[in-house]
Amino acid sequence: MRTTLKRGVGRGAALGGTDSAPASSGSLAPVAIYQQPAPPPRSGSSLALRILGWATLVLAVVAVGTAGGAYLYVHES
């Protein structure tokens, strides 16, 4: 449900001919601000393992591409 409908603006408001919120003597309730918890700190070994994994993946892609190119070159020659 939209906040404007809860506060009496829009289709949920009483039929008074205006689109503004009704005048109230008190203020609205305070807004709660939620924040995401901080991510856990990364250890040095975790970062090194991640870098090693990406490097291995890149090396494997290059090796497979080179092997495929060599196969096509030899096959066409």
Secondary structure, 3 states (H helix, E strand, C coil): CCHHHHCCCCCCCCCCCCCCCCCCCCCCCCCCCCCCCCCCCCCHHHHHHHHHHHHHHHHHHHHHHHHHHHHHHHHHC
